[in-house]
Amino acid sequence: MTPMTPACGAEVHGADLAGPPAAVARGLRPLLLRHGVLVFRGQAALTPQGQIALARCFGGVTPLPSGLPGHPEIARIDHGVDAPPTENVWHSDMSFLPNPPIGALLRAVRLPAVGGDTLFADMRAAWRRLPERLREVVRDLSAEHDIAKCARAEERGRLAGFPPAVHPLMRAHPETGEEILFANPAYTTRVVGIPENESAALLGRLFRMASVPEVQCRVRWAEGTVVLWDNRSVQHYAVADYLPERRIMDRVAIA
């Protein structure tokens, strides 16, 4: 294992993700909790079935209405000229749900010649970087997360039926007890119980914490690369710098 930065991320060497999934997962769980992001190279042998089986060892895996044909548990993220990228904003996957995924397993299917990296920000480190007085204020506050905030205009009517979820701005990791800043610009809309102008100012400051390089790591994708991350402790940003080329990724969310 080689740490990627002092804050988060590690490249794991010698692991065969196509091997017996339960045994693989047992070895990876403590590393995932420590580093938040695990990167595996040379995993071309990992099939869609193997990806689903490995993800299932970390938690539940739910079929999706828009999932990959034959493998509905997989969300195919396919961007190019006809479908421009949309994930180029800091976010925690599906934080608009009452119970967001605990993590995700992402496999590269087709990559541009250059670009298309993914940035990760450790929100445990971001929380620790906040001034102590601000942490004490934020600790007792909650915020709304709404899927419609980041939706395209033509989708907002359809998404209006999804009620916003409310989460504490400081979440305790359920396995490690670590304190985590839980607010992201993609889905977090307002702080509950304070005036709108104060909410906007506070969220603006909290959102900027993910953009601090000292809490980040950067994954440069290559053929056969697979990434596993803890959605509870890190945010991510898919860099949209590769058009007019195409980028295809397969993701399994861990419930």
MIFIZA-153470 format. One line per 8 residues: for each residue x, z, y of N, C-alpha, C. Coordinates in Angstrom, 1 decimal, m for minus. Layout:
N
X:Z:Y:X:Z:Y:X:Z:Y ~ ...
// end
This chain:
255
0.8:0.0:m1.2:0.0:0.0:0.0:0.9:0.0:1.2 ~ 0.6:m0.9:2.2:1.3:m0.9:3.4:0.3:m0.7:4.6 ~ 0.5:0.4:5.3:m0.4:0.5:6.5:m0.2:m0.6:7.5 ~ m1.3:m1.0:8.1:m1.3:m2.1:9.1:m1.0:m1.6:10.5 ~ m1.6:m0.5:10.9:m1.3:0.2:12.1:m1.4:1.7:11.9 ~ m0.9:2.5:12.8:m1.1:3.9:12.7:m2.5:4.3:12.7 ~ m3.4:3.6:13.3:m4.8:3.9:13.5:m5.6:3.6:12.2 ~ m5.5:2.4:11.7:m6.4:2.0:10.6:m5.8:0.8:9.9
m6.4:0.5:8.8:m6.1:m0.7:8.0:m4.9:m0.5:7.1 ~ m5.0:m1.0:5.9:m3.9:m1.0:4.9:m4.0:m2.3:4.0 ~ m2.8:m2.9:3.8:m2.8:m4.0:2.8:m2.5:m3.3:1.4 ~ m3.3:m3.6:0.4:m3.1:m3.0:m0.9:m2.5:m4.1:m1.8 ~ m1.3:m3.8:m2.4:m0.6:m4.7:m3.2:m0.8:m4.4:m4.7 ~ m0.8:m5.5:m5.5:m0.9:m5.3:m6.9:m2.2:m5.0:m7.5 ~ m3.3:m5.0:m6.7:m4.6:m4.8:m7.2:m5.2:m6.1:m7.7 ~ m6.0:m6.0:m8.8:m6.7:m7.2:m9.3:m8.2:m6.9:m9.2
m8.8:m7.4:m8.1:m10.2:m7.1:m7.9:m11.1:m7.7:m8.9 ~ m10.6:m8.7:m9.7:m11.4:m9.3:m10.8:m11.3:m8.5:m12.0 ~ m10.6:m7.3:m12.0:m10.5:m6.5:m13.2:m11.8:m5.6:m13.4 ~ m11.8:m4.7:m14.3:m12.9:m3.8:m14.5:m13.3:m3.1:m13.2 ~ m14.5:m3.4:m12.7:m14.8:m2.9:m11.3:m14.8:m1.4:m11.1 ~ m15.3:m0.7:m12.1:m15.4:0.8:m12.0:m14.0:1.4:m11.8 ~ m13.1:0.9:m12.6:m11.7:1.4:m12.6:m11.0:1.0:m11.2 ~ m11.3:m0.2:m10.8:m10.7:m0.6:m9.5:m11.3:0.3:m8.4
m12.6:0.5:m8.4:m13.2:1.3:m7.3:m12.7:2.7:m7.2 ~ m12.5:3.3:m8.4:m12.0:4.7:m8.4:m10.6:4.8:m7.7 ~ m9.8:3.8:m7.9:m8.5:3.9:m7.2:m8.6:3.6:m5.7 ~ m9.6:2.8:m5.3:m9.6:2.4:m3.9:m10.4:3.3:m3.0 ~ m11.3:4.1:m3.6:m12.1:5.0:m2.7:m11.3:5.9:m1.8 ~ m10.3:6.6:m2.3:m9.6:7.5:m1.4:m8.8:6.7:m0.3 ~ m8.3:5.5:m0.7:m7.6:4.7:0.3:m8.6:4.3:1.4 ~ m9.8:3.9:1.0:m10.8:3.4:1.9:m11.2:4.5:2.9
m11.4:5.7:2.4:m11.7:6.8:3.3:m10.6:7.2:4.3 ~ m9.4:7.0:3.8:m8.2:7.3:4.7:m8.0:6.2:5.8 ~ m8.0:4.9:5.3:m7.6:3.9:6.2:m8.8:3.1:6.9 ~ m10.0:3.2:6.3:m11.1:2.5:6.9:m11.2:1.1:6.6 ~ m10.1:0.4:6.4:m10.1:m1.1:6.1:m9.0:m1.3:5.1 ~ m9.4:m2.0:4.0:m8.4:m2.4:3.0:m8.4:m3.9:2.8 ~ m7.2:m4.5:2.8:m7.0:m5.9:2.7:m6.3:m6.3:1.4 ~ m6.8:m7.2:0.7:m6.2:m7.7:m0.5:m5.9:m9.2:m0.5
m4.7:m9.5:m0.9:m4.3:m10.9:m0.9:m4.3:m11.4:m2.3 ~ m4.4:m12.8:m2.4:m4.2:m13.4:m3.7:m5.3:m13.1:m4.7 ~ m6.6:m13.0:m4.2:m7.7:m12.6:m5.0:m8.6:m13.8:m5.3 ~ m8.0:m15.0:m5.5:m8.8:m16.2:m5.7:m9.6:m16.1:m7.0 ~ m9.2:m15.3:m7.9:m9.9:m15.2:m9.2:m11.2:m14.4:m9.1 ~ m11.5:m13.7:m7.9:m12.7:m12.9:m7.8:m13.9:m13.9:m7.6 ~ m14.8:m13.8:m8.5:m16.0:m14.6:m8.5:m17.1:m13.9:m7.7 ~ m18.2:m14.7:m7.3:m19.3:m14.0:m6.6:m19.9:m12.9:m7.5
m20.0:m13.1:m8.8:m20.4:m12.0:m9.7:m19.5:m10.8:m9.6 ~ m18.2:m11.0:m9.6:m17.3:m9.9:m9.5:m17.3:m9.2:m8.2 ~ m17.5:m10.0:m7.1:m17.7:m9.3:m5.8:m18.9:m8.4:m5.8 ~ m20.0:m8.8:m6.3:m21.2:m8.0:m6.3:m20.9:m6.8:m7.2 ~ m20.3:m7.0:m8.4:m20.1:m5.8:m9.3:m19.2:m4.8:m8.7 ~ m18.1:m5.2:m8.0:m17.2:m4.3:m7.3:m17.9:m3.5:m6.2 ~ m18.7:m4.3:m5.4:m19.4:m3.6:m4.3:m20.4:m2.5:m4.8 ~ m21.0:m2.8:m5.9:m22.0:m1.9:m6.5:m21.4:m0.6:m7.0
m20.1:m0.6:m7.2:m19.4:0.6:m7.6:m19.2:1.6:m6.5 ~ m19.4:1.1:m5.2:m19.2:2.0:m4.1:m20.6:2.5:m3.6 ~ m21.7:1.8:m4.0:m23.0:2.2:m3.5:m24.0:1.1:m4.0 ~ m25.2:1.2:m3.4:m26.3:0.3:m3.8:m26.0:m1.1:m3.2 ~ m26.5:m2.1:m3.9:m26.4:m3.5:m3.4:m27.8:m4.1:m3.4 ~ m28.3:m4.6:m2.3:m29.7:m5.0:m2.2:m29.7:m6.5:m2.1 ~ m30.6:m7.2:m2.9:m30.8:m8.7:m2.7:m31.4:m8.9:m1.3 ~ m31.0:m10.1:m0.8:m31.4:m10.5:0.6:m32.4:m11.7:0.5
m33.4:m11.7:1.3:m34.3:m12.9:1.3:m33.6:m14.2:1.6 ~ m32.5:m14.1:2.4:m31.7:m15.2:2.8:m30.4:m15.3:2.1 ~ m30.3:m14.6:1.0:m29.0:m14.5:0.2:m28.6:m15.8:m0.4 ~ m27.4:m15.8:m0.9:m26.9:m17.0:m1.5:m27.7:m17.4:m2.8 ~ m28.1:m18.7:m2.9:m28.8:m19.1:m4.1:m28.1:m18.7:m5.4 ~ m28.8:m18.0:m6.3:m28.1:m17.6:m7.5:m27.4:m16.2:m7.4 ~ m27.1:m15.8:m6.2:m26.5:m14.5:m5.9:m27.1:m13.9:m4.6 ~ m28.3:m13.5:m4.7:m29.0:m13.1:m3.4:m28.4:m11.9:m2.8
m27.5:m11.2:m3.5:m26.9:m10.0:m2.9:m25.8:m10.4:m1.8 ~ m25.4:m11.7:m1.9:m24.4:m12.2:m1.0:m25.0:m12.9:0.3 ~ m24.5:m12.5:1.4:m24.9:m13.1:2.7:m23.7:m14.1:3.0 ~ m24.1:m15.4:3.0:m23.0:m16.4:3.4:m23.0:m16.6:4.9 ~ m21.9:m16.4:5.5:m21.7:m16.5:6.9:m20.9:m17.8:7.2 ~ m21.6:m18.8:7.6:m21.1:m20.2:7.7:m21.2:m20.6:9.2 ~ m20.1:m20.8:9.8:m20.1:m21.2:11.2:m19.2:m22.4:11.5 ~ m19.7:m23.3:12.3:m19.0:m24.5:12.7:m19.7:m25.0:14.0
m19.5:m26.3:14.2:m20.0:m26.9:15.4:m21.6:m26.8:15.5 ~ m22.2:m27.1:14.3:m23.7:m27.0:14.3:m24.2:m25.6:14.2 ~ m23.4:m24.6:13.9:m23.9:m23.2:13.8:m22.8:m22.4:14.4 ~ m22.7:m22.3:15.8:m21.6:m21.6:16.4:m21.6:m20.1:16.0 ~ m20.4:m19.5:16.0:m20.2:m18.1:15.6:m21.1:m17.2:16.5 ~ m21.5:m16.1:15.9:m22.3:m15.1:16.6:m21.8:m13.7:16.4 ~ m20.8:m13.5:15.6:m20.3:m12.1:15.3:m19.1:m11.7:16.2 ~ m18.9:m12.5:17.3:m17.8:m12.2:18.2:m18.2:m11.2:19.3
m18.6:m10.0:18.8:m18.9:m8.9:19.6:m18.7:m7.6:18.7 ~ m18.2:m6.6:19.4:m17.9:m5.4:18.6:m19.2:m4.8:18.0 ~ m19.2:m4.5:16.7:m20.4:m4.0:16.1:m20.1:m3.2:14.8 ~ m21.1:m2.4:14.5:m21.2:m1.8:13.2:m22.3:m2.5:12.5 ~ m22.1:m3.0:11.3:m23.1:m3.8:10.6:m24.4:m3.0:10.5 ~ m25.4:m3.7:11.0:m26.8:m3.2:10.8:m27.1:m1.8:11.3 ~ m26.4:m1.4:12.4:m26.7:m0.1:12.9:m28.1:0.1:13.4 ~ m28.8:m1.0:13.5:m30.2:m0.9:13.9:m31.1:m0.4:12.8
m30.6:m0.2:11.6:m31.4:0.3:10.5:m31.3:1.9:10.5 ~ m32.4:2.5:10.0:m32.3:4.0:9.9:m31.1:4.5:9.0 ~ m30.8:3.7:8.0:m29.7:4.0:7.1:m28.8:2.7:7.0 ~ m27.9:2.5:7.9:m27.0:1.4:7.9:m26.1:1.3:6.6 ~ m25.6:0.2:6.3:m24.7:0.1:5.1:m23.5:1.0:5.3 ~ m23.0:1.6:4.2:m21.8:2.4:4.3:m20.5:1.6:4.3 ~ m20.6:0.3:3.9:m19.5:m0.5:3.9:m19.8:m2.0:3.6 ~ m18.8:m2.8:3.5:m19.0:m4.2:3.1:m17.7:m4.7:2.4
m17.9:m5.7:1.6:m16.9:m6.4:0.9:m17.0:m7.9:1.3 ~ m15.9:m8.4:2.0:m16.0:m9.8:2.6:m14.9:m10.6:1.9 ~ m15.3:m11.8:1.5:m14.4:m12.7:0.8:m14.3:m14.1:1.5 ~ m13.1:m14.5:1.7:m13.0:m15.8:2.4:m13.3:m17.0:1.5 ~ m14.1:m17.9:1.9:m14.5:m19.1:1.1:m13.9:m20.3:1.7 ~ m14.0:m20.5:3.0:m13.4:m21.7:3.6:m12.9:m21.2:5.0 ~ m11.6:m21.5:5.3:m11.0:m21.0:6.5:m10.5:m22.2:7.4 ~ m10.5:m22.0:8.7:m9.9:m23.0:9.6:m8.4:m23.0:9.5
m7.8:m24.0:10.0:m6.3:m24.1:9.8:m5.6:m22.9:10.6 ~ m6.2:m22.5:11.6:m5.7:m21.4:12.4:m6.8:m20.7:13.1 ~ m6.7:m19.4:13.3:m7.7:m18.6:14.0:m8.8:m18.1:13.1 ~ m9.8:m17.5:13.6:m10.9:m16.9:12.8:m10.5:m15.5:12.3 ~ m9.6:m14.8:13.0:m9.2:m13.5:12.5:m10.4:m12.5:12.7 ~ m10.2:m11.3:12.1:m11.2:m10.3:12.3:m10.5:m9.0:12.8 ~ m11.0:m8.5:13.9:m10.4:m7.2:14.4:m11.3:m6.1:14.0 ~ m10.6:m4.9:13.7:m11.3:m3.7:13.4:m10.8:m2.6:14.3
m11.8:m1.7:14.6:m11.5:m0.6:15.5:m11.9:0.7:14.8 ~ m11.0:1.7:14.7:m11.3:2.9:14.1:m12.0:3.8:15.1 ~ m13.3:4.1:14.8:m14.0:4.9:15.8:m13.8:6.4:15.6 ~ m13.1:6.8:14.6:m12.6:8.2:14.5:m11.5:8.4:15.5 ~ m10.6:7.4:15.6:m9.5:7.5:16.6:m10.1:7.4:18.0 ~ m11.1:6.5:18.1:m11.7:6.3:19.5:m12.4:7.6:19.9 ~ m13.0:8.3:19.0:m13.6:9.6:19.4:m12.6:10.6:19.9 ~ m11.4:10.6:19.1:m10.4:11.6:19.5:m9.8:11.3:20.9
m9.8:10.0:21.3:m9.2:9.6:22.5:m10.1:9.9:23.7 ~ m11.4:10.3:23.5:m12.2:10.7:24.6:m11.8:12.0:25.2 ~ m11.9:12.2:26.5:m11.6:13.5:27.1:m12.5:14.6:26.4 ~ m11.9:15.8:26.3:m12.6:16.8:25.6:m14.0:17.1:26.3 ~ m14.0:17.2:27.6:m15.3:17.5:28.3:m16.3:16.4:28.0 ~ m15.9:15.1:27.9:m16.9:14.1:27.6:m17.3:14.2:26.2 ~ m16.4:14.5:25.3:m16.9:14.7:23.9:m17.9:15.8:23.8 ~ m17.8:16.9:24.5:m18.8:17.9:24.4:m20.1:17.5:25.0
m20.1:16.6:26.0:m21.4:16.1:26.4:m22.0:15.1:25.4 ~ m21.2:14.2:24.9:m21.7:13.2:24.0:m22.2:13.8:22.6 ~ m21.5:14.9:22.2:m21.8:15.5:20.9:m23.3:15.8:20.7 ~ m24.0:16.1:21.7:m25.4:16.5:21.6:m26.4:15.4:21.9 ~ m25.9:14.2:22.1:m26.8:13.1:22.5:m27.0:12.1:21.3 ~ m28.1:11.4:21.4:m28.4:10.3:20.5:m28.7:9.0:21.2 ~ m28.6:7.9:20.5:m28.9:6.6:21.2:m29.7:5.7:20.3 ~ m30.4:4.8:20.9:m31.2:3.8:20.2:m30.4:2.6:19.8
m30.6:2.0:18.7:m30.0:0.8:18.2:m31.1:m0.2:17.9 ~ m31.0:m1.4:18.5:m32.1:m2.3:18.4:m31.6:m3.7:18.0 ~ m32.1:m4.3:16.9:m31.6:m5.6:16.4:m31.9:m6.7:17.5 ~ m32.9:m6.5:18.3:m33.3:m7.6:19.3:m32.3:m7.7:20.4 ~ m31.4:m6.7:20.6:m30.5:m6.8:21.7:m29.5:m8.0:21.6 ~ m29.1:m8.3:20.3:m28.1:m9.3:20.1:m28.8:m10.6:19.6 ~ m30.1:m10.6:19.5:m30.8:m11.8:18.9:m30.9:m12.9:19.9 ~ m30.9:m14.1:19.4:m31.2:m15.3:20.3:m32.6:m15.2:20.8
m32.8:m15.9:21.9:m34.1:m15.8:22.6:m35.3:m16.2:21.7 ~ m35.0:m17.3:20.9:m36.1:m17.8:20.0:m36.4:m16.9:18.8 ~ m35.5:m15.9:18.6:m35.8:m14.9:17.5:m36.4:m13.6:17.9 ~ m36.4:m13.3:19.2:m36.8:m12.0:19.7:m38.3:m11.7:19.3 ~ m39.2:m12.7:19.4:m40.6:m12.4:19.1:m40.7:m12.0:17.6 ~ m40.0:m12.7:16.7:m40.1:m12.4:15.3:m39.5:m11.0:15.0 ~ m38.5:m10.6:15.8:m37.8:m9.3:15.5:m38.5:m8.1:16.2 ~ m39.5:m8.4:17.0:m40.2:m7.3:17.7:m40.8:m6.3:16.8
m41.1:m6.6:15.6:m41.7:m5.7:14.7:m40.7:m4.7:14.1 ~ m39.4:m4.9:14.3:m38.4:m3.9:13.8:m38.2:m2.8:14.8 ~ m38.7:m1.6:14.6:m38.5:m0.6:15.6:m37.1:m0.2:15.7 ~ m36.6:0.2:16.9:m35.2:0.7:17.1:m35.0:2.0:16.2 ~ m33.8:2.1:15.8:m33.3:3.3:15.1:m32.6:4.2:16.0 ~ m32.7:5.5:15.8:m32.0:6.5:16.7:m30.9:7.2:15.8 ~ m29.7:7.1:16.3:m28.6:7.8:15.7:m27.8:8.7:16.6 ~ m27.2:9.8:16.2:m26.3:10.6:17.0:m25.2:9.7:17.6
m24.8:10.0:18.8:m23.6:9.3:19.3:m22.3:9.8:18.6 ~ m22.3:11.0:18.1:m21.2:11.5:17.3:m21.8:11.7:15.9 ~ m21.3:10.9:14.9:m21.7:11.1:13.6:m20.6:11.8:12.8 ~ m20.9:12.6:11.9:m19.9:13.2:11.0:m19.9:12.4:9.7 ~ m18.7:12.0:9.3:m18.6:11.2:8.1:m19.1:12.0:6.9 ~ m20.0:11.4:6.1:m20.6:12.3:5.0:m19.7:12.6:3.9 ~ m18.6:11.9:3.8:m17.6:12.2:2.7:m16.4:13.0:3.2 ~ m16.0:12.8:4.4:m14.8:13.5:4.9:m15.0:14.5:6.0
m16.2:14.5:6.6:m16.5:15.4:7.7:m15.9:15.0:9.0 ~ m15.2:13.9:9.1:m14.5:13.5:10.3:m15.6:13.1:11.3 ~ m15.3:13.4:12.6:m16.2:13.0:13.7:m15.9:11.6:14.1 ~ m17.0:10.8:14.4:m16.9:9.4:14.6:m17.8:9.0:15.8 ~ m17.3:8.2:16.7:m18.1:7.7:17.8:m18.9:6.6:17.3 ~ m20.3:6.7:17.4:m21.2:5.7:16.8:m22.0:5.1:17.9 ~ m21.5:4.1:18.6:m22.2:3.3:19.6:m21.5:1.9:19.6 ~ m22.2:0.9:19.7:m21.6:m0.5:19.7:m22.4:m1.4:20.6
m21.7:m2.3:21.3:m22.4:m3.2:22.3:m23.3:m4.2:21.7 ~ m23.2:m4.4:20.4:m24.2:m5.4:19.8:m25.6:m4.9:19.7 ~ m25.7:m3.6:19.3:m27.0:m3.1:19.0:m27.4:m1.8:19.8 ~ m26.5:m1.1:20.3:m26.9:0.2:21.0:m27.5:m0.1:22.4 ~ m28.7:0.3:22.6:m29.4:m0.1:23.8:m29.5:1.0:24.9 ~ m29.7:2.3:24.5:m29.8:3.3:25.5:m29.6:4.7:24.9 ~ m29.2:5.6:25.7:m29.0:7.0:25.3:m30.4:7.7:25.5 ~ m30.8:8.4:24.5:m32.1:9.1:24.6:m32.1:10.3:25.5
m33.1:10.4:26.4:m33.3:11.6:27.1:m32.5:11.8:28.4 ~ m31.8:10.7:28.9:m31.2:10.7:30.2:m31.6:9.5:31.0 ~ m31.5:9.6:32.3:m31.9:8.4:33.2:m31.2:7.1:32.8 ~ m31.8:6.0:33.1:m31.3:4.7:32.6:m30.0:4.4:33.2 ~ m29.8:4.7:34.5:m28.5:4.4:35.1:m27.3:5.2:34.5 ~ m27.6:6.5:34.2:m26.6:7.3:33.5:m26.4:6.8:32.1 ~ m27.4:6.4:31.4:m27.3:5.9:30.1:m26.4:4.6:30.1 ~ m26.6:3.7:31.0:m25.8:2.5:31.1:m24.4:2.8:31.4
m24.1:3.7:32.3:m22.7:4.1:32.6:m22.0:4.7:31.4 ~ m22.7:5.6:30.8:m22.1:6.3:29.6:m21.8:5.3:28.5 ~ m22.8:4.5:28.1:m22.6:3.5:27.1:m21.5:2.5:27.4 ~ m21.4:2.1:28.6:m20.3:1.2:29.0:m19.0:1.8:28.8 ~ m18.8:3.1:29.1:m17.5:3.7:28.8:m17.3:3.9:27.3 ~ m18.3:4.2:26.6:m18.1:4.4:25.1:m17.8:3.1:24.4 ~ m18.5:2.0:24.9:m18.3:0.7:24.3:m16.8:0.2:24.4 ~ m16.2:0.6:25.6:m14.9:0.1:25.9:m13.8:0.8:24.9
m14.2:1.9:24.3:m13.3:2.6:23.4:m12.8:1.7:22.2 ~ m13.7:0.8:21.8:m13.3:m0.1:20.6:m12.3:m1.1:21.0 ~ m12.2:m1.4:22.3:m11.3:m2.5:22.8:m9.9:m2.0:23.1 ~ m9.6:m0.7:22.8:m8.3:m0.2:23.0:m7.4:m0.6:21.9 ~ m6.3:m1.3:22.1:m5.4:m1.7:21.0:m4.9:m0.6:20.1 ~ m4.8:0.6:20.7:m4.2:1.7:19.9:m5.1:2.1:18.8 ~ m6.4:1.7:18.7:m7.3:2.1:17.7:m7.6:1.0:16.7 ~ m6.9:m0.2:16.9:m7.3:m1.4:16.2:m6.3:m1.8:15.1
m6.8:m2.7:14.2:m5.9:m3.5:13.4:m6.5:m4.9:13.4 ~ m5.7:m5.9:12.9:m6.2:m7.3:13.0:m5.9:m7.9:11.6 ~ m6.9:m8.5:11.0:m6.8:m9.2:9.7:m6.7:m10.7:10.0 ~ m5.6:m11.3:9.5:m5.4:m12.7:9.5:m5.7:m13.2:8.1 ~ m6.8:m14.0:8.1:m7.3:m14.5:6.8:m6.4:m15.5:6.2 ~ m6.3:m15.6:4.9:m5.7:m16.7:4.1:m6.5:m16.9:2.8 ~ m6.3:m18.0:2.2:m7.0:m18.3:0.9:m6.8:m17.1:0.0 ~ m7.9:m16.7:m0.6:m7.8:m15.6:m1.6:m7.8:m14.2:m1.0
m8.0:m14.1:0.3:m8.1:m12.8:1.0:m9.5:m12.2:0.8 ~ m9.5:m10.9:0.5:m10.7:m10.1:0.5:m10.5:m8.8:1.3 ~ m11.5:m8.4:2.0:m11.4:m7.2:2.8:m12.6:m6.3:2.5 ~ m12.3:m5.0:2.3:m13.3:m3.9:2.1:m13.2:m3.0:3.3 ~ m14.3:m2.7:3.9:m14.2:m1.7:5.0:m15.3:m0.7:5.0 ~ m15.1:0.5:5.6:m16.0:1.6:5.7:m16.8:1.4:7.0 ~ m18.0:1.0:6.9:m18.9:0.7:8.1:m19.2:2.0:8.8 ~ m19.0:3.1:8.2:m19.3:4.4:8.9:m18.2:4.7:9.9
m17.0:4.3:9.7:m15.9:4.8:10.5:m15.2:3.7:11.3 ~ m15.5:2.4:11.1:m14.9:1.3:11.9:m16.0:0.4:12.4 ~ m15.6:m0.3:13.5:m16.4:m1.4:14.0:m15.5:m2.7:13.8 ~ m16.1:m3.8:13.9:m15.3:m5.1:13.7:m15.8:m6.2:14.7 ~ m15.0:m7.2:14.8:m15.2:m8.3:15.8:m14.6:m9.5:15.2 ~ m15.4:m10.5:14.9:m15.0:m11.8:14.3:m14.6:m12.7:15.4 ~ m13.3:m13.1:15.5:m12.8:m13.9:16.6:m13.3:m15.3:16.5 ~ m14.0:m15.8:17.5:m14.6:m17.1:17.4:m13.8:m18.2:18.2
m12.6:m18.4:17.7:m11.6:m19.3:18.4:m11.3:m20.5:17.6 ~ m12.1:m20.9:16.6:m11.7:m21.9:15.6:m12.5:m23.2:15.7 ~ m13.5:m23.3:16.6:m14.3:m24.5:16.7:m13.4:m25.6:17.2 ~ m13.5:m26.9:16.8:m14.6:m27.4:16.0:m14.5:m27.3:14.5 ~ m13.5:m26.5:14.0:m13.4:m26.3:12.5:m14.5:m25.4:12.0 ~ m14.5:m25.2:10.7:m15.6:m24.5:10.0:m15.0:m23.2:9.3 ~ m15.7:m22.2:9.3:m15.3:m20.9:8.7:m16.5:m20.4:7.8 ~ m16.2:m20.2:6.5:m17.3:m19.7:5.6:m16.8:m18.4:4.9
m17.6:m17.4:5.0:m17.3:m16.1:4.4:m18.5:m15.6:3.6 ~ m18.2:m14.9:2.5:m19.3:m14.3:1.7:m19.2:m12.8:1.8 ~ m20.3:m12.1:2.2:m20.3:m10.7:2.4:m21.3:m10.0:1.6 ~ m20.9:m8.9:0.9:m21.9:m8.1:0.2:m21.9:m6.7:1.0 ~ m23.0:m6.3:1.5:m23.2:m5.1:2.1:m23.5:m4.0:1.1 ~ m22.8:m2.8:1.3:m23.0:m1.7:0.4:m23.9:m0.7:1.0 ~ m25.1:m0.5:0.3:m26.2:0.3:0.9:m25.8:1.8:0.9
// end
